[in-house]
Amino acid sequence: MLDCVLTLLRADYSVANDVSRWTTNQSKDIASIAAHVSKLPATIDSLTSELNDERKKTKDASSRIASTKKEAAVERETSASMRRQYEAKLKVCCCLADKFYCRRAMMVLC
C-alpha cells in the first residue's frame, strides 16, 4: 500500500512540476507580449507621422504637376498664337513680294 501511495505522490509531484513549468513559461510569454504591446503606440505614432508626411509630399507633387500642366497649356497656346501671327505676316509678305515682282515684270515688259 505504501508503494501505491508513493507512486501517486510521485505522479502528483510530476504533474505539479509540469503545471509549475507551464505557468512560468506562460508568465514569460505574457511578459514578452506585454512588452511588444507597450511598444505598439510609439510604432503606430511613428508610422502615422510618416504616412502624413508622405501624403503631404504627394499633395505637393500633385499641385506642382497641375501647375506645370497649366503652364504647358499656356505655353502651347502662346506658341500657337505666335505661329499664327507669323504665318499671317508671311502671307502678307508673300503677297507684297508677288505684287512687287508682278510690277517689276510689267515694267520690264513695257
Helices and strands as residue ranges (DSSP letters): H 2-109
